[in-house]
Amino acid sequence: MSDEPTYPGLNADRHGLTQLGRIVLDARVFGFVDEHEDCAGWSLGRMQALAARVERAWDEHGNLPSRLPPELAARHERIFNAAIADARRRGWDAELGDDE
């Protein structure tokens, strides 16, 4: 058993819109993980590798959702609209606190 910290998963993440949570959501958009995968138990090293893939994919599209091809843009909108609605139900407020 490894002592390396692990990610609790998108479903157990504080509100799902943390830095790691957004990586999971973006990975879903780009098809790097299944849309039901929440990455629970993934090592932080594995999450870092996923973040690097996501970053490269965003670089290909100018880092803007508006530059995504129509299919990816629609998937992005659907995934993020659902995530924002869920985060609000879990107490998320768009105003950043001192610890965010």
C-alpha positions in Angstrom: 0.0 0.0 0.0 1.3 3.4 -1.0 1.6 6.4 1.4 1.1 8.7 -1.6 -2.0 11.0 -1.1 -5.0 10.3 -3.2 -7.8 12.4 -4.6 -11.1 11.7 -2.9 -13.0 11.9 -6.2 -15.2 14.4 -7.8 -18.3 13.2 -6.0 -16.5 13.5 -2.6 -14.7 16.7 -3.4 -15.9 19.7 -1.4 -18.2 21.1 -4.1 -16.6 19.6 -7.2 -15.3 22.9 -8.6 -11.9 22.8 -6.9 -8.8 22.7 -9.1 -8.7 18.9 -9.2 -12.4 18.8 -9.7 -12.2 21.0 -12.8 -9.4 18.8 -14.1 -11.8 15.8 -13.9 -14.6 17.8 -15.6 -12.2 18.9 -18.4 -10.9 15.3 -18.8 -14.5 14.3 -19.3 -15.0 17.0 -21.9 -12.0 15.8 -23.9 -12.8 12.1 -23.5 -9.8 11.3 -21.4 -12.0 9.6 -18.8 -15.6 8.3 -18.9 -18.2 10.8 -18.0 -19.1 8.8 -14.9 -15.4 8.5 -13.7 -14.8 10.6 -10.7 -11.2 9.6 -10.2 -11.7 8.5 -6.6 -8.5 7.0 -5.2 -6.3 8.3 -7.9 -2.8 9.1 -6.8 -1.9 12.8 -7.0 0.8 11.7 -9.5 -1.9 10.2 -11.7 -4.0 13.3 -11.3 -1.0 15.5 -12.3 -0.5 13.4 -15.5 -4.2 13.8 -16.3 -3.9 17.6 -15.7 -1.0 17.7 -18.1 -3.1 16.0 -20.8 -6.0 18.4 -20.2 -3.6 21.4 -20.4 -2.2 20.2 -23.7 -5.8 19.7 -25.1 -6.8 23.2 -24.0 -3.6 24.6 -25.6 -4.8 23.1 -28.9 -8.0 25.2 -28.6 -6.5 28.5 -27.4 -7.6 27.7 -23.8 -11.1 29.0 -24.5 -14.4 27.0 -24.6 -15.5 29.3 -27.5 -12.7 27.9 -29.6 -13.8 24.2 -29.1 -15.3 22.4 -32.1 -19.1 22.2 -31.9 -19.3 18.7 -30.5 -16.7 19.5 -27.7 -18.4 22.9 -27.0 -21.7 21.2 -26.5 -20.2 18.6 -24.2 -18.4 21.3 -22.3 -21.5 23.3 -21.8 -23.5 20.2 -20.7 -20.9 18.9 -18.3 -20.1 22.3 -16.7 -23.7 23.4 -16.4 -24.5 20.2 -14.5 -21.4 20.6 -12.3 -22.2 24.2 -11.5 -25.8 23.3 -10.6 -24.5 20.4 -8.4 -21.9 22.6 -6.7 -24.6 25.2 -5.9 -26.7 22.4 -4.3 -23.6 21.5 -2.2 -23.2 25.1 -1.0 -20.7 26.5 -3.5 -20.7 30.2 -4.0 -19.0 31.8 -7.0 -17.4 34.4 -4.7 -13.9 33.0 -3.8 -13.0 32.7 -0.1 -9.6 33.4 1.3 -8.7 29.7 1.1 -9.6 29.2 -2.6 
